[in-house]
């Protein structure tokens, strides 16, 4: 269970750094607070029963109470973020001012992307609220309220895109556990039979249940996990296609290139060049999961 807000407080702000990839150990669910945070380093993947989404440095992720979730590292790299947790009562003045539908709309989307300029603005806002949180003054929670509300309005007014993949059906605990296992072990290309056994089902029943809840076959979902990691490595490293193939479970570079072009319409080198051009403007999320087999 996520760390609750200490008694007598309405808001906490944390700044954490991990030199190695960080995975949440288990599924968690907050019951007493909302959260909003900015990723400073790293690529993250969050899985919930209804949605799956990815985010990286410069993105703002939000989560309301009572959402079961688990967050994983998408790539072998350090992770850093600033997180704000606050009670429902703490944001009542904001809701009175803008209306409940606006606040609901803010928290109906769990991750937002921004232009480079807005990313830098938001990083400054999050560092400022963290610095204020460190002070020992009687008025800091009141001051931080205004800072948090400014973050809210910036996210609402300046985001350039939103991203979540809605599952066709709410994921059962067994299927949720299965796809987390796949995310953790995709490099090994685990067979459907192995994951079905892990989930406690026969292969045939698991296959039908998996397709019904995720809208695609097991092999397509596994392939999408691999391709997503290929995209991350192409856009963030100078590694060769052969090196990336070895890191992501493909047998060789030629096979990776063929599969990549089939899914995206681009060769790996074309995709890498496209990402280099985009880095000077805005972050555009790259997601393969909604494509058909």
Helices and strands as residue ranges (DSSP letters): E 11-18, E 34-41, E 43-48, E 51-56, E 60-63, E 69-73, E 79-86, G 88-91, H 92-98, H 100-108, E 111-113, H 116-134, H 140-158, E 161-162, E 165-166, H 173-185, G 186-188, H 192-199, H 203-214, H 218-236, H 241-248, H 253-264, H 268-278
